[in-house]
Structure formats: structure tokens, C-alpha cells
Amino acid sequence: MPVCPQGWRSVWHRAGDVEQPSRAERLKILVLKPSSLGDVVQALPVARLIRAKYPKAEIHWWISSDLVPLLENDPDISLLYPFYRRRWAHPFYWMQMVHTWRRMRSKSYDLVLDLQGLARSGVVAWQARGKRTVGVEDRREGAMLFYDHAVARPGPQSHAVDWYLAVLRSVGIETDRPFEWLPIRQSIVDSLKQRWHFAEGGRWVALNPGARWANKRWPVQSFAGLAGSLARAHPHLRFMILGGPSESEAGLAIQKAVGDDDRCLDLTARTSLPELVEWLRLAAVLVTNDTGPMHIAAALGLPVIGLFGPTNPNRTGPFGQIPRSLKLELNCMPCMSSRCSNPVYQKCLKDLSPLVVKEAVEKILMTS
């Protein structure tokens, strides 16, 4: 396996030559998983299971600055290092990064876990100078050169969560313990109750029309058709539309299709990350493209209907709910590309019928 340049001896079990630390030890552990939203959510079991194994451990996390609110005041994470991605390439901010690296080194980490597996995270892992550095075996950018040990994906179709759990097992941490993925934030719930009369009446269907790649988005007219059809067939249903500023037009179109503002709440560009979590906790089902809120919903145990085109649900779908993912069977799928090369642009999602999705939603509503 690639060897980290510092070559320091680990206090962690390695091939049977060193005793594992006891539960009573106050270990310091750094997790590198800066982005994206869905990836960070999928990596959270790492913090939960470390805490279960070592209750006195200090767990620190290197995270993209825009995702800091997701992990602020987390019960298992005691320190966050914000990563300002847009500043990475600008020399003016290099001293700020050097300051962060020095701060990391001053902590004398017992273990550094790089779950990102890219060049920049590999450099940060090296600069942290932990007693042992373990990462994912990803050959895209050479990050493995900075590790003491790299953990291979369990299988070519293995889910990202299973890969992160394999990393934990490689350092002697059991992964079969129960844990709460996203603990409730009562202060957020109380605030939402005051602002929105939170949770009053009906069953909520959550709709998430956005995604980072344009070709991962089920057409807005399909979301609108689904919402309108469900609203007519089920008068008790209410709808929440989730997303950022770029989904505002989609929110208006969906709201118009429902035809009753009291039944359809457009939350696009109106929620913080912690609020998004609590809104999803309220829903009965989420219909979503392959994007961050899908993974939040899966972490909450909310039934998820994931709509897939260019990406592979086996690897990036809602964890534990892959069979609920809907996709067509085209020769070009999954292309894993942000650019559609099919002669019929986005055929993989345009041809996915709102009627099929409606039937999937109704099946969940009938059984939950």
C-alpha cells in the first residue's frame, strides 16, 4: 500500500503488530470529507460509529464552508475546519490554508481518515501529519500516495456508504452498531413551528426538482404534472417544494399545477440546511432527482423515490432504498457524464412518465 511521507508508527492496529486503543483513550481523529452535501451526509455514520466505539474521542471534520451549518453543534463532532473551495487556486489565500494545516498538525491526530480521495484532500491529509492516515482507494488524482493505507471499494457496484464503512472496519471499528444518522434539532423545529405553523394538517409529499447537473433533472413539467395529478386524486395531500434559488421558477410551476397555495408550500431558496433536514423529517415521501436532499431523506428513513438518468443508483442512490429508484433502460445509461450525448437530449429522464412516478408515490402512501 502507498506509504505516507511521514512514516510514523501508528497507535492503531495494523496487521496485528500494535494493540488497538482502549475505549477509555481520548483519541483525536480528523475526517476529511468537504463536499458535496450528499457525500457529507453519507459519510456521517463514520462519526457516529467512531463515537460509539470510543466515547471520549475528539472528532474533527474538514468541510466545505457552505456546508458548515449542517454539522454545527453536531453531538459527535467537536471541531470544524471550513474549506473555502473557491479560494483554493488563489495565492492570496494560501497563507490561510497554511494556517489551517498548522492548526491541524498542532492537534497531533491519532488517525486521519480521507473519505474524499482527491488530490487536495490527500495533500491536507499529509499536511495534518496524523499518526496514521487511511483513505479510499481512488486512482483519479493520486491521493493514495499520501496514505498509510488505502481501502478499496467493496465492489464495482457498491454504495458509497458501504465504502466508508469498509474504511472504518479497516481500522478496527465495528459497523453493525445502531446509531442515529441525523439527530433532531429541537430549536430548529420550534422555530419552524412559529414561522410556518409547522406540521399542521395533511400528509406532506416533498418534491425536489433541482440537481447540480442539468441533465440529472427530471423535467419541471413532469414534476408539475405529478403534483397536479396527486393533488386531484388525493385531496388530503399537501406538497412542499424544496431547492435553492435556481429552483424558484420550478417551484412556481409546480405550485400552479397544484392550484391551491394552501396545499403547496414553495420553500425554494427559503430554508437553511438544518431547516431542510427538519422539513424532510415531516414528510411522508420524497420525490427527487439524484442530489443532496435525497441522501438526507434516506438518512432520516423517509421513503424516497429517486429519479435517475445519467447516474447509477447502485452507487449513488438513496441508501437502503435502491429498489425504489426509478430509471429507464437505455444503452447510454448510466453515462456518468454531466453532458448528455443522446441524439434526444435527456431522453433517459424525459421519457420517465409522471404516471409511473405517481403510482410509486401512491404505493408508498398506502403502505406507510
N, C-alpha and C positions, 0 to 999 in steps of 0.2 A: 504494500500500500504506500502511497505517497507520504513522505515524512515532512512535517512542518519544520521550517528552518531552525526554530529554537531547540528542538530535540530534547526538551526537558522530560524527566521521568514523571509519570502520572501517579496520582494517588488513586486513580480509578483502575478497576480490574481490567487487565489487558492480557489475554491469552493465559490466564491463570497465574501470572507471576506476581501480582500485587493484590492485597486484600481490598475488597470494596469498602468504602466508608460506612460507618455505622449511621443509624437513623438519627443519632444524637448530634452528629457533627454539623457545624454551622457552615455548610458549603456555600461557595459563591459560584453561580452559574450564569453565563451570558448566552442568550438566544439571539441569533441573527436571522430575522425574518421581517424585512422592512415593508414589503408590499407583495401583492396588492391586497385589497380588502378581503376578498375571498380566501386568498392564500394565508393571510394572518389568522383569520377565523379557523381555518382548517388546521393551523399549527397550534392553536390554544390547548389542545389536550396534552401537549408536551409540558406546559407549565402546570397543568392540573395534576398530572401523574408524577412529575418531579416532587411537587409539594406533598402528595400522598406518600411517597417513598421517604422523603427527607423533610419532615415538618419544619425544621429550623433553617432550611436552606434560604439563601438570598437569591432570588431570580431576577435578573435584569434583562431588558429587551431593547434591541436596536430596531427602530420602527420609523417608517416614513412619517414626516411631520404632520401630514394631513390626516393620518390615522391615529394620532396620539389620543384623541378623545375616546376611541374605542377601548383603550387599555388603561386610561387614567383611573386611579382608585380601584384597580383590579385587586381582588383579595390575595392573589398569589404572586403578583409582580410588584417589586418594591422600588424599581428604578427604571425609567425610560430614557433612552438616548434618541432624540429626534434626528432623523436623517432628512436633510433638505436636498432632494434629488436634483432639483433644477440648478443647484449651486455646485454640484459635483465637478463640472467641467470648467468652472471659472476660477482662475488662480487667486482672485481677490478673496475667496472664501477658503482657500487651502489651509490657512492657519487655524481657522475654526475647526476643520477636520482633524488637524494635528492635535489641537487641544482635546478633542473628543477621544482620540487614540490614547493620549497620555492619561486621561482620566480613566479609561478602561484599564490600562496597564497598572495603574495605582491600586486597582481592586484586587489584583493577584487572583484571578479566577481559577478555580479548580477545574472547570470544564467550560469550553466554548462549543456551542452547537450552531453550525451554519446550515440552516434549512433552506437558504436561498440558492446556493450553488452557482453563483455568478462571480465574475472577476472581482467586482467591487466588494462583495461580501467576503470573498476569500482574502482580499487584502486586509479588510477590517479584522477578520479572524486572526490573521497573522500578527497584525499590529497589537491586538489585545494581549498577546503573549500569555495565553492560558496554559495551565499545566498539561492539559490535553485538549486537542481540537479535533472534533468529529464533524463531518459534513456529509452531504448527499453526493453520491457518485454521478455527477452530471458532467459530461465531457465537452459542453458547449464552449466554455470560456476558460478552462484550465484552473478553476478554483481548487481542484483536488490537490494541486501542488502545495497548498498551504495547510493541509490537514495531516494529523497523525493517522487518521483512519477515515475512509470513505465508505458509506453504506449504499449498496446497490438497491435500485428499485426492486421490490419483491418479485415483480413480473411485468412484462411489457404492457399489460392492461391494468396494472394495479392502481388503485386510487391514491391520490397524494397523501391523504390521511394515513393510509396503511404504510406509506413510505416513512412518514415522520415517526410513526410508532415503531417501525423497524430500527430507526436511529436510536430510540430510547432503549430498545432491547439490547442493542449492541453495547450499551454502557451499563447493563445490568439492572435496568428499571422495568418492573413488570408493567404490562399494558392491559391487564384484564381487570383492573380495579374500577369500580363505579366512580363517576365524577360528574359535576355539574358544569356543562360546557360554557354557558353564559349565565352567570347568576343574575337574578333580578336586581334592578336598581330602583329601590322604592322611591327615592327622591325624584327620579325621572317620571315614574308612574304618577306620583302625586301632582307633579307639575302638569302633566298631560291631562289629568282629570279636571284640573282647574281651567285649562285653556280650551279644551275640546269636548268637555263632557264625556271624557274617555270611557269607552266600553258601554255606552248606553244603547241598549236595544239591538235586536237583529243579530245575524251571523255575518261576519266580515269575510269577503273574498278579497285578497290582496293581489294587485296587478303590478308587475314591474316591467315596463316596456323598454327600458334602457339597456345598454351594454357598451363596453368600451369600443369594440369593433362594430362598425355599422352593419357588417354582413352577419353579425350574430343576432340582430334584432328581428324578431317576428314583426311583420308589417303592422303599423299603427292601426290601419283599417281592420286588420284581423283581431287585434285586441279590442277595438271598438265593437266589432260585430259580436265577439264573445260576450262582452259585458252587456250589450243591449239584449242579446238572446237570453242570458241568465236572468237579467232583471225582469223581463216579461214573463218568464216561466216560473220564477220564484220570488214573489212579492216581498218575502221576509228578508231577502238578502240585502246586505249593504256592501259597498265597494270602497276600498282605499287604493289610491294610485300613488305609487312610490317612484322616486327618482330625483335627479338633480335638476339644475336649471335647463339643461339641454333636453329634458323630457317634458317641459312645460306645455308645448304645443300638443304633444301626445296626450297629456292629461286633460286638456280641454276637449280634444276629440272624443276621448273615452267618456268623459262626463256628459257630453252632449248626447252620446249614444244611449246612455242610461236614462237621460231625460228628466232626472229628479235630483237636484243638488243635495237634498236632504239624505238621499240614499248613496250618493257617490262623493266621497271626500278626496279632493285633489291635494295631495301632500307633496307634490313635486317641488323641490327647492325650499321646503318648509320644515325639514326635520334635521336634527343633528344625528350623528351616528348612534349615540346612546338612545335617542328617541326612536330611531328606526328599529332598533332591537325590540323596544317595548311595544311599538305598534305591531310588529310581526308576531310577538308573543300573544297578541289579542286575536289574531286571525284564525280562521278555520282551515284555510288553504291558500297557498301562494301559486300564482301562475307567472312564470318568469323566464326571461332569457338566461343564458349562461353568464352570470355575473355575480358580484359580491353578495347582494341580498339573498340570493338563492342559498349560499352557504351559511348565512346567518340563520335562515329559516330551518335548514337541515340540522344545524347545531341545537336549535330550540326544540326539535322534534315535531315541528309543524309539517303537515303534509305538503309536498312540493311537486308541482308539475313543471318540469324543466323542458324548455323548447330548444332543441338542438339542431344545428345546421353544420357549420364548419368544424366544430369541436367534438371531442369524443367523451360521451357521458361516463364511460367506464373509468376514465382518468380524472375528469373534472366535474362530474355530475354531483347531485345532492347526495352526500354520504349517507349510506344506509337506505337510500330510496331510488337507486338506479333504475329499477323496473318501471318507475313512474315517469321516467324521462321519455319524451315523445320525439321521434325523428323519422324521416323518410329513409328509404334505402336507394341511394343513388350511387353510381360508380365513382363519383368525385368525392364522396363523403367517407371519413372526415378529411378535409383538405388541410386543416390546422393552419390556415392562412387568413390573414386579415383582408385579403383581396380575393374576390370571387372571380374564378376563371371559367365558370359555366357559361355557355352561349346565352342562356336565360339567366340574367343576373338574380342571384339569391333564390334560385328555384327550390333549393332544399328547405327553405322556410316559407316562401310564398305559396307553395303547394300543400303546406300543412293546414288542413281545414279547421276553421273555428268550430265546426260541428264536432270533430273528433276531440278537440280540447274540451268543449262543453261536456261531452259525455264523460270524460275523465274527471272533470270537476264534480259532476253530479254523483259519480260513483263514490268519490271521497266523502261528499256531504251526506250521502245515505248511510255510510258505514261509520261515521265518526260522531 
